[in-house]
């Protein structure tokens, strides 16, 4: 499981709800957060970014779509790029 969190007042606070049982022990690995704008800016044409502004897709829709992808998400993205 990978999730984004904020460290405040001596506590790591996840930015999303986690499916953990109360007082469940976990192992945490800390790494810096990548700069999203730098990571994805070159993947899409300006027209695609402009069209995406008008998409009315909920987080639940995205999660549902992602959960249906078999195997690795990275492999699915690479295959999608090769189809273009």
C-alpha positions as CSV (number, residue, x, y, z in Angstrom):
1,X,0.0,0.0,0.0
2,X,1.3,3.4,-0.9
3,X,-0.3,6.6,0.3
4,X,0.5,10.2,0.7
5,X,0.7,11.6,4.3
6,X,1.5,14.9,6.1
7,X,3.7,15.1,9.1
8,X,2.3,17.5,11.7
9,X,2.7,17.9,15.4
10,X,4.8,14.7,15.6
11,X,2.3,12.5,13.8
12,X,2.0,11.2,10.2
13,X,-1.5,11.9,9.0
14,X,-2.6,10.1,5.9
15,X,-4.4,12.2,3.3
16,X,-6.8,9.4,2.5
17,X,-8.7,6.8,4.5
18,X,-6.7,3.6,5.1
19,X,-8.1,0.2,5.4
20,X,-6.3,-0.8,8.6
21,X,-7.7,-2.3,11.8
22,X,-7.5,-0.2,14.9
23,X,-4.0,-0.4,16.5
24,X,-2.7,-2.6,13.6
25,X,1.1,-2.5,13.5
26,X,2.6,-1.6,10.1
27,X,6.1,-1.0,8.7
28,X,6.5,2.5,7.2
29,X,9.0,3.6,4.6
30,X,9.5,7.3,4.1
31,X,10.5,8.9,0.8
32,X,10.1,12.4,-0.6
33,X,7.0,13.3,-2.5
34,X,7.7,13.6,-6.3
35,X,6.8,16.9,-8.0
36,X,3.7,15.8,-9.9
37,X,3.7,18.7,-12.3
38,X,7.2,17.8,-13.5
39,X,6.4,14.1,-13.7
40,X,3.3,14.2,-15.9
41,X,3.5,17.5,-17.8
42,X,5.3,15.9,-20.8
43,X,3.0,12.9,-21.1
44,X,0.1,14.7,-22.7
45,X,-0.4,17.2,-25.5
46,X,-1.7,20.6,-24.6
47,X,-5.0,19.8,-26.3
48,X,-5.4,16.7,-24.1
49,X,-4.8,18.8,-21.0
50,X,-7.4,21.4,-22.2
51,X,-10.0,18.7,-22.9
52,X,-9.3,17.0,-19.5
53,X,-10.3,20.2,-17.7
54,X,-13.9,19.5,-18.7
55,X,-14.0,15.8,-17.7
56,X,-16.6,15.1,-15.0
57,X,-15.0,12.0,-13.5
58,X,-15.3,11.2,-9.8
59,X,-12.6,9.6,-7.7
60,X,-14.9,6.6,-7.3
61,X,-15.0,6.2,-11.1
62,X,-11.2,6.3,-11.3
63,X,-10.8,3.8,-8.6
64,X,-13.4,1.5,-10.2
65,X,-11.5,1.7,-13.6
66,X,-8.1,1.2,-12.0
67,X,-9.3,-1.9,-10.1
68,X,-10.3,-3.6,-13.3
69,X,-6.9,-3.4,-14.9
70,X,-5.2,-6.8,-14.7
71,X,-1.5,-7.0,-14.0
72,X,0.7,-3.9,-13.6
73,X,-0.7,-0.4,-14.1
74,X,2.7,0.6,-15.6
75,X,2.3,-2.2,-18.2
76,X,-1.2,-1.0,-19.1
77,X,0.0,2.6,-19.5
78,X,2.9,1.5,-21.7
79,X,0.6,-0.6,-23.9
80,X,-1.8,2.3,-24.2
81,X,1.0,4.6,-25.3
82,X,2.2,2.0,-27.9
83,X,-1.3,1.8,-29.4
84,X,-1.3,5.5,-30.3
